[in-house]
Structures are given as structure tokens and as C-alpha cells.
Amino acid sequence: AKGTSTEWRRMEGAGLRQAQEARLPLYERTHRFRSYSSWLVPGMIQTHAYTTAALRAIQQRRGLVDDVADAVEARMERQRVLYEAGRQFAFLVEESVLRSGIGGSEVMIGQLAHLITIGSLPNVSMGVVPMRPDRARWPVEGFWLYDSAQVNVELVSGYLTITQPSEVTMYAETFAELANLAVYSADARALITAAMDALG
């Protein structure tokens, strides 16, 4: 099969915690992570408060069993791979992700401060794609690249897993194009700080 799509209902039927824990083996065998997000901060670099707000919204919207606190802990636990030797992370977010979010101003300010901290880790590249009227490449759906083996795409209806090499390559090329549009280091921090200032 070229790829599989898993409906959120099926994936989260047993609760959000199980859906979080199911991804841990994939994370543990991956050495190079590339993540692009056009609507939310990627789970791997979310704060506890931001994750809680995000998973609470999902739980309420989809009418799921309330195991949000356990699911948050599972996601926080998974973040440990960020600090393990031998792994590289490249995160790309649209500037709009910094400007609109969830949980309110206080949660967002804490999250943005966390992005600055994460961006200073030696094994992490933190890029922001600036908002501008003449982009060479428009925003696409959020996706994760795990080494060159697998892509996971977050859709409205569910979760798409792609393992077909030609399709994985397309996502890798898209990531590279978006990475070329992004700013990094001091320029990325300036955009993050500006978003924090706008929140008060």
C-alpha cells in the first residue's frame, strides 16, 4: 500500500493518551526529524499548558473520553527524544502560528518563550516562514518527516501515513523549499519576540 489514512475516530477511540503513546516507537527509531506546521506549534516542542489547551479542544470537539491529563503527560514524556544524543530536529512554522493559537495570551506567551529556548539547543534548527505578499511557495498541510522513511500528514479527517519513496521525496523537497523561505536564529527570534509583544 502506498499510504494509509487513519480516521481520528478510530485512532482516538480509546482515548487521547493511547494515541500519544502509539507514536513513541516511531520517535525512538528516528534520527532525523523534520516538521512543518502551518496551524499549530508541533507537539514535540509544545509547552505543558499549550498541549493541555490543544488536547482539551480536540477532546471536547470529538466528544472523546476525558483522559487529557494523561495524554498531556504522554506527549511531554515523548519530548525527551529532543534531548537524546544522535538526533537532529528541524522545525518550520508559519509566522501565523506565532500570531494565532490556543489557550489565550498567557499560554501563547509561554509557548513562544519556549520556542526561543528550544531554538538554542545544538541539535535543533528552528525556522519561521515570514508572512509576506509575494511568496514563492504557499503554505501546505502540516507534516512530519521521519528520516527518509515515512511522512505523517495531519488532515481534518485523520492521519495520513506515507511510506512510498517517491511521495516521501515530494515532502522532503517541499520541506526544503519552505526551509529556504524561512528565517533562523536572530531573525526568527525577532519574529517570535514581535508576536509576544503583540500579545502584551
Rosetta silent file (secondary structure, phi, psi, omega in degrees, C-alpha in Angstrom):
SEQUENCE: AKGTSTEWRRMEGAGLRQAQEARLPLYERTHRFRSYSSWLVPGMIQTHAYTTAALRAIQQRRGLVDDVADAVEARMERQRVLYEAGRQFAFLVEESVLRSGIGGSEVMIGQLAHLITIGSLPNVSMGVVPMRPDRARWPVEGFWLYDSAQVNVELVSGYLTITQPSEVTMYAETFAELANLAVYSADARALITAAMDALG
SCORE:     score description
SCORE:     0.000 S_00000001
   1 L     0.000  140.020 -178.074    0.000    0.000    0.000 S_00000001
   2 L   -70.456  -39.229 -179.171    1.257    3.461   -0.868 S_00000001
   3 E  -164.389  161.831  178.482   -0.088    5.048    2.272 S_00000001
   4 E  -126.717  141.994  176.487   -2.651    4.577    4.954 S_00000001
   5 E  -112.644  127.865  179.314   -5.158    7.014    6.334 S_00000001
   6 E  -111.674  122.462  177.856   -6.367    6.527    9.865 S_00000001
   7 E   -65.932  141.681  177.522   -9.548    8.268   10.911 S_00000001
   8 H   -55.205  -38.939 -175.817   -9.200   10.297   14.108 S_00000001
   9 H   -59.049  -40.589 -178.527  -12.274    8.481   15.462 S_00000001
  10 H   -74.799  -40.268 -175.864  -10.536    5.135   15.141 S_00000001
  11 H   -70.120  -33.656 -173.665   -7.175    6.360   16.346 S_00000001
  12 L  -107.845    8.809 -177.319   -8.538    8.196   19.365 S_00000001
  13 L   -58.125  -34.776 -179.843  -11.447    5.908   20.182 S_00000001
  14 L   -90.231    9.939  179.428   -9.629    4.507   23.201 S_00000001
  15 L   109.648  163.680 -176.387   -8.680    7.993   24.324 S_00000001
  16 H   -75.061  -29.707 -178.576   -6.022   10.565   23.562 S_00000001
  17 H   -61.093  -45.821 -178.159   -3.367    9.029   25.793 S_00000001
  18 H   -63.057  -38.726  178.218   -3.214    5.833   23.739 S_00000001
  19 H   -63.103  -36.569  178.016   -2.965    7.859   20.511 S_00000001
  20 H   -68.670  -45.413 -175.203    0.001    9.748   22.003 S_00000001
  21 H   -69.576  -27.045 -176.933    1.780    6.620   23.226 S_00000001
  22 L   -62.310  -24.278 -176.161    1.287    4.796   19.915 S_00000001
  23 L   -87.600   -9.415 -173.782    3.802    7.097   18.218 S_00000001
  24 H   -58.631  -44.665  179.459    6.646    6.543   20.679 S_00000001
  25 H   -58.392  -38.668  177.337    8.318    3.586   18.841 S_00000001
  26 H   -61.687  -44.831 -179.888    8.459    5.655   15.629 S_00000001
  27 H   -62.933  -39.350 -175.221   10.071    8.541   17.518 S_00000001
  28 H   -70.931  -25.573 -179.064   12.595    6.248   19.168 S_00000001
  29 H   -95.838   -1.336 -178.443   13.848    4.763   15.881 S_00000001
  30 L   -94.519  137.450  178.036   14.091    8.119   14.061 S_00000001
  31 L  -106.014  -31.324 -179.270   17.365   10.078   13.965 S_00000001
  32 E  -122.202  112.734 -179.745   16.431   12.992   11.724 S_00000001
  33 E  -104.158  131.980  171.009   13.111   14.713   12.340 S_00000001
  34 E  -126.989  127.732 -176.122   11.726   17.392   10.037 S_00000001
  35 E  -131.514  130.451  175.114    8.462   19.060   10.965 S_00000001
  36 E  -121.413  131.569 -179.956    6.477   21.735    9.127 S_00000001
  37 E  -132.838  130.784 -179.488    3.422   23.310   10.705 S_00000001
  38 L  -109.321   -3.918  179.498    1.020   25.803    9.219 S_00000001
  39 L  -134.898  -29.042  178.386   -1.544   25.962   12.026 S_00000001
  40 L  -135.520  158.316  171.635   -0.208   24.829   15.432 S_00000001
  41 L   -63.780  134.120  179.320    3.131   24.558   17.199 S_00000001
  42 L   -57.595  142.564 -175.611    4.398   20.965   16.640 S_00000001
  43 H   -54.673  -35.011 -177.131    3.656   18.641   19.558 S_00000001
  44 H   -61.919  -24.229 -176.669    7.319   17.873   20.141 S_00000001
  45 H  -123.222   23.710  175.092    8.002   21.496   21.139 S_00000001
  46 L   -82.690  149.950  171.439    4.729   22.396   22.837 S_00000001
  47 L   -79.617  166.234  177.946    4.599   23.545   26.455 S_00000001
  48 H   -57.304  -45.358 -176.571    2.508   21.682   29.006 S_00000001
  49 H   -67.694  -39.407 -179.512   -0.114   24.479   29.006 S_00000001
  50 H   -68.436  -44.068  177.224   -0.311   24.689   25.188 S_00000001
  51 H   -59.831  -43.952  179.932   -0.630   20.899   24.853 S_00000001
  52 H   -59.621  -45.168  179.611   -3.361   20.893   27.509 S_00000001
  53 H   -63.784  -41.646 -177.856   -5.313   23.581   25.633 S_00000001
  54 H   -67.174  -48.339 -177.240   -4.877   21.776   22.290 S_00000001
  55 H   -71.125  -33.209  175.585   -5.841   18.305   23.525 S_00000001
  56 H   -61.911  -43.236  179.572   -8.730   19.683   25.600 S_00000001
  57 H   -62.674  -42.204  178.838  -10.125   21.332   22.451 S_00000001
  58 H   -64.409  -46.142 -178.015   -9.793   18.059   20.498 S_00000001
  59 H   -59.307  -42.953 -178.624  -11.365   16.023   23.302 S_00000001
  60 H   -71.880  -41.637 -177.391  -14.359   18.361   23.513 S_00000001
  61 H   -65.261  -39.587 -176.208  -14.795   18.743   19.755 S_00000001
  62 H   -95.098    1.399  177.620  -14.685   14.998   19.098 S_00000001
  63 L    61.235   41.113 -176.547  -16.600   14.041   22.239 S_00000001
  64 L   -88.244  162.308  171.652  -13.841   11.709   23.447 S_00000001
  65 L   -55.478  142.508 -176.168  -13.328   10.150   26.862 S_00000001
  66 L   -86.763   90.648  171.937  -11.585   12.707   29.092 S_00000001
  67 L  -122.694   35.243 -174.840   -8.035   11.449   29.567 S_00000001
  68 H   -58.752  -44.573 -178.239   -6.499   14.791   28.621 S_00000001
  69 H   -59.790  -42.749  178.432   -4.213   14.983   31.672 S_00000001
  70 H   -66.870  -39.197 -179.750   -2.769   11.519   30.922 S_00000001
  71 H   -65.494  -39.467  177.652   -2.432   12.358   27.217 S_00000001
  72 H   -61.395  -45.373  179.678   -0.541   15.561   28.040 S_00000001
  73 H   -62.545  -38.004  178.964    1.876   13.601   30.238 S_00000001
  74 H   -63.783  -40.862  178.631    2.383   11.063   27.427 S_00000001
  75 H   -68.519  -40.857  178.688    3.248   13.855   24.984 S_00000001
  76 H   -61.590  -40.362  178.861    5.578   15.523   27.491 S_00000001
  77 H   -61.916  -39.058 -178.121    7.282   12.158   28.038 S_00000001
  78 H   -67.469  -24.892 -178.481    7.768   11.768   24.288 S_00000001
  79 H   -66.941  -12.003 -178.885    9.570   15.119   24.139 S_00000001
  80 H   -59.474  -25.742 -179.191   12.561   13.522   25.872 S_00000001
  81 H   -61.374  -22.732  177.052   13.883   12.449   22.455 S_00000001
  82 H   -58.402  -29.280 -171.961   14.728   16.149   21.896 S_00000001
  83 H  -105.502    6.294  179.956   17.481   15.825   24.482 S_00000001
  84 L   -89.161  143.188 -178.809   18.880   12.453   23.438 S_00000001
  85 L   -65.140  151.157  172.569   22.221   12.250   21.668 S_00000001
  86 L    83.330   12.933  177.304   22.353   11.375   17.984 S_00000001
  87 L  -122.319  142.823  178.043   19.104   13.031   16.900 S_00000001
  88 E  -119.130  139.633 -179.742   18.604   16.085   14.694 S_00000001
  89 E  -128.207  131.896  172.716   15.452   18.215   14.581 S_00000001
  90 E  -124.822  114.935  179.393   14.395   20.810   12.034 S_00000001
  91 E  -109.136  131.486  173.343   11.181   22.663   12.864 S_00000001
  92 E  -122.251  127.246  173.275    9.489   25.038   10.436 S_00000001
  93 E  -127.690  147.138  172.053    6.436   27.023   11.439 S_00000001
  94 E   -70.332  146.364  178.601    4.480   29.650    9.554 S_00000001
  95 H   -56.811  -31.388  179.294    4.632   33.080   11.189 S_00000001
  96 H   -60.129  -27.505  177.699    0.832   32.871   11.527 S_00000001
  97 H   -64.037  -31.477  178.746    1.367   30.023   14.035 S_00000001
  98 H   -76.672  -24.479 -170.669    3.094   32.574   16.293 S_00000001
  99 H   -94.606  -25.029  177.976    0.296   35.084   15.835 S_00000001
 100 L  -136.731  140.481 -175.802   -2.778   32.958   16.468 S_00000001
 101 L  -157.863 -140.769 -175.761   -3.068   29.981   18.725 S_00000001
 102 L  -138.688  157.507  172.325   -4.953   28.421   21.576 S_00000001
 103 L    87.589   -8.465  179.335   -5.350   28.840   25.294 S_00000001
 104 L    95.124  174.527 -172.501   -5.193   32.643   25.371 S_00000001
 105 H   -59.835  -43.642 -175.778   -2.417   35.220   25.618 S_00000001
 106 H   -63.719  -44.719  178.572   -0.675   33.841   28.712 S_00000001
 107 H   -62.426  -43.641 -178.614   -0.425   30.323   27.279 S_00000001
 108 H   -65.652  -41.064  179.627    0.785   31.692   23.934 S_00000001
 109 H   -62.743  -41.716  176.856    3.436   33.930   25.516 S_00000001
 110 H   -62.934  -39.682  179.984    4.771   30.936   27.473 S_00000001
 111 H   -66.481  -42.772 -178.734    4.785   28.845   24.314 S_00000001
 112 H   -66.078  -38.928  176.005    6.629   31.483   22.294 S_00000001
 113 H   -61.442  -38.078  179.334    9.265   31.859   25.015 S_00000001
 114 H   -64.838  -37.033  178.012    9.694   28.066   24.890 S_00000001
 115 H   -60.817  -38.890  178.882   10.325   28.207   21.117 S_00000001
 116 H   -64.373  -42.947  178.532   13.225   30.593   21.729 S_00000001
 117 H   -62.219  -48.668 -178.630   14.669   28.180   24.327 S_00000001
 118 H   -61.703  -39.465 -178.648   14.240   25.134   22.057 S_00000001
 119 H   -63.597  -16.888 -179.983   15.791   27.020   19.134 S_00000001
 120 L   -90.410   -5.273  178.043   19.002   27.419   21.130 S_00000001
 121 L   -68.185  142.713 -174.741   19.548   23.650   21.510 S_00000001
 122 L   -65.948  -24.523 -176.908   22.563   22.474   19.479 S_00000001
 123 L  -100.472   12.742 -175.919   20.649   19.676   17.697 S_00000001
 124 E  -122.113  133.556  169.527   17.650   21.854   16.786 S_00000001
 125 E  -109.959  124.312 -178.223   17.008   24.151   13.830 S_00000001
 126 E  -117.248  110.222 -178.281   14.045   26.468   14.421 S_00000001
 127 E  -114.452  144.772  175.364   12.777   28.267   11.319 S_00000001
 128 E  -121.041  127.782  177.746    9.909   30.705   10.874 S_00000001
 129 E   -89.274  111.711 -173.477    8.398   31.312    7.437 S_00000001
 130 L   -67.947  149.855  173.979    7.582   35.045    7.411 S_00000001
 131 L   -75.589  128.132  178.858    4.208   36.380    6.317 S_00000001
 132 L  -157.986  158.585 -173.245    4.653   38.260    3.031 S_00000001
 133 L   -85.890   -0.945 -172.851    2.609   39.073   -0.075 S_00000001
 134 L  -135.220   47.104 -176.589    4.915   37.546   -2.703 S_00000001
 135 L   -68.570  146.739  177.030    5.805   34.060   -1.569 S_00000001
 136 L   -82.250  -21.252 -175.902    7.415   31.593   -3.947 S_00000001
 137 L  -142.815  121.129 -176.728    5.741   28.660   -2.186 S_00000001
 138 L   -79.918  163.504  179.280    2.363   28.822   -0.440 S_00000001
 139 L   -62.283  149.936  177.682    1.618   27.119    2.895 S_00000001
 140 L  -126.635 -179.470  177.840    0.673   23.437    2.818 S_00000001
 141 L   -64.434  150.563  179.377   -0.794   20.961    5.305 S_00000001
 142 L   -66.672  141.745  179.247    1.311   20.231    8.364 S_00000001
 143 E  -151.435  158.718  175.373    3.590   17.188    8.110 S_00000001
 144 E  -119.680  136.426  171.881    6.390   15.285    9.795 S_00000001
 145 E  -109.395  123.728  178.334    9.297   13.567    8.023 S_00000001
 146 E  -106.039  108.073 -170.691   10.892   10.692    9.950 S_00000001
 147 L    48.964 -134.001  173.683   14.370   10.144    8.462 S_00000001
 148 L  -116.291   23.770 -170.828   13.635    9.400    4.794 S_00000001
 149 L   -98.822  -33.493 -169.588   11.355    6.501    5.663 S_00000001
 150 E  -152.859  145.888  171.563    7.959    7.931    6.499 S_00000001
 151 E  -121.704  136.032  169.891    5.805   11.054    6.359 S_00000001
 152 E  -114.202  130.611 -177.668    2.837   11.697    8.621 S_00000001
 153 E  -118.700  132.507  178.656    0.327   14.302    7.469 S_00000001
 154 E   -94.188  119.076  179.883   -2.360   15.770    9.698 S_00000001
 155 L  -111.806  166.554  176.201   -5.685   16.107    7.900 S_00000001
 156 L   -59.802  -39.932 -172.654   -9.082   17.336    9.080 S_00000001
 157 L   -88.524  -18.284 -175.959  -10.440   13.779    8.855 S_00000001
 158 E   172.206 -153.222 -168.365   -7.486   11.863   10.189 S_00000001
 159 E  -126.081  121.547 -176.289   -3.845   11.000    9.992 S_00000001
 160 E  -103.654  128.155  176.936   -2.115   10.022    6.781 S_00000001
 161 E  -110.353  123.424 -177.136    0.989    7.819    6.821 S_00000001
 162 E  -117.393  126.961  179.335    3.095    7.857    3.649 S_00000001
 163 L  -127.102   -7.453  177.708    5.926    5.396    3.039 S_00000001
 164 L   -62.896  120.658 -173.753    6.091    5.299   -0.781 S_00000001
 165 H   -53.177  -40.681 -178.146    9.628    6.609   -1.536 S_00000001
 166 H   -65.605  -34.488  178.560    8.549    8.899   -4.410 S_00000001
 167 H   -75.471  -39.327  176.011    5.917   10.542   -2.214 S_00000001
 168 H   -58.632  -40.971  178.543    8.287   10.850    0.751 S_00000001
 169 H   -61.131  -39.820  178.404   10.695   12.593   -1.652 S_00000001
 170 H   -60.307  -41.928  178.112    7.985   15.083   -2.643 S_00000001
 171 H   -68.044  -38.193  177.673    7.512   16.045    1.007 S_00000001
 172 H   -62.671  -40.448  178.794   11.291   16.291    1.506 S_00000001
 173 H   -67.783  -40.057  177.007   11.509   18.632   -1.497 S_00000001
 174 H   -63.106  -42.038  177.795    8.590   20.707   -0.204 S_00000001
 175 H   -59.475  -43.949 -179.322   10.284   20.946    3.193 S_00000001
 176 H   -62.505  -41.209  178.818   13.480   22.157    1.515 S_00000001
 177 H   -64.251  -44.306  179.244   11.579   24.828   -0.451 S_00000001
 178 H   -67.765  -36.754  178.197    9.800   26.072    2.668 S_00000001
 179 H   -62.097  -33.744  177.602   13.074   25.952    4.636 S_00000001
 180 H   -68.634  -25.090  179.060   14.579   28.277    2.016 S_00000001
 181 H   -84.675  -17.455 -172.871   11.802   30.798    2.682 S_00000001
 182 L   -80.152  161.322  171.379   12.260   30.648    6.458 S_00000001
 183 E  -112.134  157.205 -172.055   14.411   32.802    8.723 S_00000001
 184 L  -135.187  173.640  173.426   16.524   31.411   11.559 S_00000001
 185 H    50.646 -125.709 -174.657   18.498   32.375   14.683 S_00000001
 186 H   -61.048  -37.284 -179.018   18.281   36.110   15.475 S_00000001
 187 H   -67.968  -39.345  176.753   15.790   36.786   12.652 S_00000001
 188 H   -66.714  -42.771  179.154   13.480   34.002   13.843 S_00000001
 189 H   -60.910  -36.491  179.757   13.797   35.220   17.448 S_00000001
 190 H   -63.344  -41.084  178.454   12.826   38.729   16.290 S_00000001
 191 H   -67.361  -39.821  179.292    9.584   37.401   14.739 S_00000001
 192 H   -65.410  -44.375 -179.855    8.817   35.354   17.864 S_00000001
 193 H   -64.303  -38.912  177.956    9.520   38.319   20.142 S_00000001
 194 H   -62.791  -39.804  177.348    7.335   40.580   17.986 S_00000001
 195 H   -65.438  -38.680  176.767    4.481   38.080   18.318 S_00000001
 196 H   -62.780  -43.844  179.651    5.000   38.030   22.106 S_00000001
 197 H   -61.207  -40.100 -179.035    4.908   41.839   22.219 S_00000001
 198 H   -65.352  -26.671  178.591    1.677   41.873   20.198 S_00000001
 199 L   -81.856   -8.705  179.500    0.106   39.589   22.838 S_00000001
 200 L    91.279    0.000    0.000    1.003   42.081   25.537 S_00000001
